[in-house]
């Protein structure tokens, strides 16, 4: 029998608050090491944590977006363990009563079907500091700036059955937290990262022993790490070995996972309610206040794009990958009154430039109004689609306005039928044998005449006008 993969993800989303979850320290990224850690973050004797209300509101936002239950009374606990970048010796987290419980997220699979992934819980906690291993001559440095940064840990059910499903789920959640404004989603900075719990079993059998792959911060690495781990476990079992419950790390250079430590269970952490923090009471009025502030969510926007702009599911999915991209598309679609044209250019020429230069749409040098102006010049036949690509490149390089670039580069399309007709007459006169062959039934020679016309006009002749006049002249 085939083996079945079982995957559950624990996703850590750093919340986009300006201050930490239990102190007033800044959460800004990139400060000099240990300049943003207060006495509260360090757990010094006599200091008391004070809960950041904004973090709770952000957790509720996520909970509403995934159709989860918002717990009326949640409790913070101390999760006890030693690690060099955890100066208190414990992490303030939530255990028995998280803010968010029992939600779900629907993902679209490669075959176009939809799968529902259950979300067990989303709980608030503080992040730990960061161990630095470079440039310390064999020693480890500790940067505690991140200590106390608010995290929302989103724990899925073990509902995913392949690495691709896991990536689809994580991408969907990544887009969602950005739409909601609760996390910037910057995976390179660690704002959005994932632990993957992976096991294998024969279909219908109980779950196998799982291994946890820690701290994955790229969609590509997640897929590779899970696939490697699945193969490792199957090979281990089939050779007579047993999978042990452990935490593993993925090495992207070697493309493999390696053992890090034995995996702890909840009782190993000796959870108990934090005596310095009161329970969090969330009223129905609190929930409704947050609900009223929710933006249009990705699934709703995707459906609206399909219905309003007659886009296909794939196009709508791509154009709602972020709220910024969706807003950009709508501005261009409405400005040109041509949603298909806008979608083609956003997913084609502009997307190619964004990917090449690793720039997000929110930082695109080509603003929505500039792309609108460019596409209007394509629509009114001022320039050809080929020339428009040159204009787009020039806009990216900040070489001027659309009309200014067209003028400076001499890209204006020739649409004067008289001039094109005279040019075609000359081409026909110079190629009598090809004309005779065409008229004898060799239709493929039509492309030869089109090529001659475009060459003679240096690519500036309107292709539609060229085709129309050529047909009349050659068949006349």
N, C-alpha and C positions, 0 to 999 in steps of 0.2 A: 504493500500500500504506500501511497504518497505520504510524505510528511506535511503537516499543517503548521504554518507559522502563527504565533500569537504575539501581538504587540500592544503594549499600553505606553502612553507617553506622559511624562511629567514635565510640563512646560513652565519655565520661570520667566515671568514678564516683569521687568523693573517698571514701577509706576512713575508716570511723568509728573510727579510733584516737585515743587521747588525745594522743599526741605525734607528731611528724613522722616521715617515713620514714627519715631519716638523722641526726636530732638529737633532743634531748629537749625541744625547744620545743613549746609548747601549740598545738593545732589549733583551739581554741575560736573560734567565729565571733563577730564584732562587737567585737573589742577595738580600742582606739585604734590608728591606723596606726603601723606599724613598732615595735610593742612586743612582738612575738612572733617576731622574727627573730634567731636566734643567729649566732655567727661561722661556724658550719658552713653555715647556710642562705645566708649571704652569700658563701661560698667564699673566706674569708680565707686568706692563705698560712699553711701549717703545720697547718691543722686537718684532721681525718680524719672521713669519714662512717662511721657505724655503723648497719647495717641493723636496722630495726624488725621483730622476728620476727612480731609480730601482723599486720603487713601481708602477710607471706608466707602466714600461715595463712588470712587472709581471701581471698587470691587462690585458694588451694586450695579453699576452700568454694565459691566461684563455679565453679571448674573442675569440681568433682564434680557440681554442680547442673545444668550444661549438658552432662554426659556427655562431657567433654573429656579429653584426655591431660594428665597432670601431668608436666612435664619433670623427670627425676631430677636433672639438673645444668643450671641456668640461669645466665646471665651478665649483669651490668650493663655498659652501655656509655655513653660520652659522646656526646651528640648536640649538635654544635657549631653555634651560631648566635647572632647578636647581637640583643638586644632590650632596651629600657631596664629592663624589670622582671625581667630574668634576669641578676643581677649577676655570676655566675660566667663568663658567656659560653658556657656549655654547660648542657645538662639531662642529669641522670643518668636513663637509661631502659634499656629492653631492646630488642635488635634481632634477632640471629640465634637466640637461645635464650630465648624467653619462658617464664614459669612455666606458662602454660596454652596449649594448642594443640589445634586440630581438635575443636571441640565443635559443638553445634547447639541451636536453640530452636524449638519448634513453636508457631506462631501460628494463631489461628482467624480465618478471613476472614468477610466480611459474609454470604456465602451459606451459612455453617455448615461449610464445608470447612476442612481443616487444611493448613497449608503449613510445610515445614521450611526454616528459614533457617540456613545454615551459619555457624559462628563460626571465623574463621581463627586467632585468637589473643587472649589477654588478657594484657597485660604490665604490670608494675609500673614506675612512674616517679614523679618528683617534680613537683609543680605549680610553675608560675612565680608571680611576684608579680602585682600588679594595677596597671594604669595608670588614673589618675583624671583625668577631663577637666573635671569641673564645679568651679566656684568657685575657679579658679586664674587668672582674668583672661587667658585665651588661652594659658596654659601647662599642662603636664601634671604631675600629682603622681604619685609612685610609693609604693605601700604594699606592703611586702615580708612582711607577716604570712602571706600564703598560700604564699610560697616554701618549698618543701620539704614541703608537705602531700602525703601519699601518694595517688597516683592509680592506678586500674586502668583501663587503656585497652582497651576491648573492641571488636575489629575484626571486622565481619561480612564474609561473602562478598557479592559483588554479586548477591544472589538476589532482591531485592525489585523488583517491577514497577509499583508505584504509590505515591503518597504515603500512601494509606490503609494499605497493607501496612507501610510504614516506621513509621507511627504505632503500628500494632498491635504490631509488634516492639519498639519502644521502650517502650511501655506494659508489655508482658510482662516485659521486662528490668528496668524500673523497679520493678515489683512484686516481682520475684525478689530483687534486691539488698536490698530492705527486709525481706523475709521472712528472708533469711540474716543480717540484722543487720550487713552489711558496709558499707552506705551509708545515710544518712538520706533520700536521694532528694529533698532540698530543691532544687528547680530555681531558685527565686527567689534563693537564696544561691549558686548555681553548683555545688552538690554533685553534680549530675547534669546533664550537658550533652552536646551532640552536634555532630559535624561530619558533614555529609551529602555523599557523593560521588555526583554525578548526571550521567548521560549519556543519549543517545538513539541508537537505531539502527533500521534496518529489520529485521524479524524474520528470524532466521537468519544475519544478518551479524555480523562481528566487533564487539566493543565499540567504541563511539565514544569520542572524547576527553571526559574528565570534568572537571567543575568542582567544586570543594569549597566548600560553604557552611559557614562557620565559626561556632562558638559559638551554637548554637540551644538555648534553654533553656525552651521551652514546646511542648507537643504541637500547639497551634493554629498556632504560628509555623512549626513543622517542616513541617506539611502545606501551609501557604500558600507557604512558601519553595520547596519542591520543585516544586509546581505551577507557580509563576511561572518557575522556572529551566527546567523542561521546555518550556514555551511559548516562552521566549526562545531556547533552543537550536534548536528546530524552525523557528522563524521565521527565525533567522540562517542555517541551512543551506539552507532553501528559497529564500532570497533570494540565494543564491550565496556566502555567507560561510562561515567556518570557526570552529568552537569551539576556543578555546585553553585549554590546561591552566592553570588559575589558581585562586587562592583568592578567594572572594567573601563579602561580608557581606549579611545580610538586614536591610532597613530596614522594621520593622513599621508605621511611620507612612505610608510611601509604598507598602507592599505589594510591594516589588521588591528584587532583589539587585543589588549593585554590585561592581565589581572592587576588590580590596584589594591583591593583589600576585600575581606569577607563582608558580605552585605548584612547590615544591621537590621534587626526587626524593631518594631515600635517599643517593645519592653527594654531594649538595650539603651534607649535614649532617656529612660526614666522621666517620662512626661509628667508634669503636675501643673495645676493652674498657677499662673504668675501672681504672686501675692501683691505686686505693686500696681497691677492694672485691674480696673473694674470691668465687669462684663459689658459688652457693647449691646445697647438696646436700639433696635431699628424698628421704627413705627411704620404702619401703612402709609402715613402722610410723607415720611421720609422717602419711601420707595416711589410714590407717585411724583414727588418733586424731581427725582432723578429720571424717571420715565419720561417726563415732559421735556427733558433736555436732550433726549437721545436724537442723534442724527438719522438720516436715511441709511439703513444698513445695507451691506453688500448684496444680499440675496434680493432684497426689495428693489434696489437700484438696477440689478441685472435684469429682473423681470420687466421693469419699466422701460429699460433700453430696448428690450426685445419688442415690446408692444408699441412704444412711441416711435422708435427709429427703424423698426423692421430689421433689426440685426439678428444674425444667427446666434445660437447659444454660445458657440466658441468665441465669437467676436465680443459679445456682451460680457462674457466671463473675463476676457483679457482686458477690456476697457473699464472694468470695475475693480481691477486688482488693487487700486488705491483710490481714495476719495479725490486726491489731486488729479489723477489721470482721468477719472470720470468727469470732473468739473472742466478739465481742459477739452475733452472730447465734446462735451455739450456746447461749450462756447464756440468751437469750430463748426460743429454740425449746424447750429442755429445761425451762425454768421454766414455760412455758405448755402444754407438751405439744402444741404446734400450730405446726409448722415453716412452714406456708403463711401463717398469720396473721403470724408473726414476720417472714417475708420480705417480705410486702406492706407492713408498716409501716416496716421498715428502708429499703426501696427507695422508699417513698412519702412519708408524712408526715415521718419523721425525716430522710430524705435531703434533702427540700425545705428544712428548717430549716438543716441543715449547709451546704448550698450557698448559701443566702441569706446566712448569716453568715460564710461562708468558714472554717468550722471543721472540723477533721479528727475522725473518729469517736473517736480517742484522747483528744480534749479536749472531747467532748460534755458539756454540762451535764446531759443526761438519761442517767443511768447505766443499765446493762442491767437491774438489779433494779427500777428505777423503771418502765421500759417494760414489763417483765414484769407488774408490779402493775397497770398501766393496762390491758393486754390481758386480764388475768384478769377485770377488771371489765366488759370488753366481752363476754367469753365467758359470764359468769354473768348477763348482762342487767341489771347494775346501771346501766349507762349505754349510750346508743346510740353507734354508730360516729361519728356527727356530733358528739355531745358529747365523745367521746374526743379529737377534734382540738383542742377548746378546752382540755382537760386537758393535752394534750401541749404546747401553747403555754405554758400556765401553769408546767408543769414546767421548760420551757426557761428561763423567767424566774425560776426559783427561788422560786415562790410557795407552796411547801409540799409535803406528801405527796399521793399520788393520792387517798386517801380524804378528806383534809382539803380538797383543792381541790373535789372533787365536792360535799362538804357545803356549803362556803362559797359556791359558785356555784349551788347548788340544781339540780344536773344529774342527780340520781338519776332513773332511768327508772321510769315507772309500769307495773308488771306485774300489779297487782291486777285480776283479770278482772272482779270485781264493779263496780269503779269505772269501768273501760273500757266495760263493758256498759251501765251507766247513761248514760254520756256518748254512746254510739252510739245508744241509744234516743231520746235527746233530739234528736240530729242527724236521725234518720230522721223523727221527728215533725214537725220544722221544714221538711222538704224532700219533701213528698208527691209533687209532680210529677216530681222527679228519680227518686224511688223507682219510680214507675209507668213512667217511660221505661226505666230499667235493666231492670226485670222484663219489658219488652216486647222486650228484645233488644239494647239499647244498652249493651254490656259496658264500653265506654270510660268510662262514668260512674262506674265503680268507683273510678277514681283521684280523682274529685271527692270521694267520701265519705272516702277515706283522707286527703285533704288537709284536709277539715273536721275530722276526728278529731285530726290532728296539730296543727292550729291551735288547737283547743279545749284540747288538753293542753299547749300551748306547747312542742310537740316532745318531750315527755317520755314519751308513751305508747309502749310496746313495739310496734314496727311489726308483728312477727309475730302478736302477740296481737290487734292491731287488725284485721289482715287476716282472721284466723280468725273472729273474732266478726262482722265485717261480712258475710262470706260466708254465715254461718248466718242472720243477721237478714234480709239482702236476698233470699236464696233460700228463706227459710222460708215 
